[in-house]
Amino acid sequence: MSDGNTGAAGGGAIYALGIFGAWVWFWQQADAFWEYVLAIIQGLFWPAWMVYDVFKVLAG
């Protein structure tokens, strides 16, 4: 029996891969201690940063 949660589990796995990828990306861009701290935060909230940057580009 399917309880309807299989899509949520798959989405969570994809989001987790995105977090790890974002951590790697932002970690490589960091040079100082506080930039590494910000890299961890950005890795968790990367979709918000991505949407913000897209809207910033669209606004001109």
ABEGO torsion letter per residue (X at the ends): XBAGAAAAAAAAAAAAAAAAAAAAAAAAABABAAAAAAAAAAAAAAAAAAAAAAAAAAAX
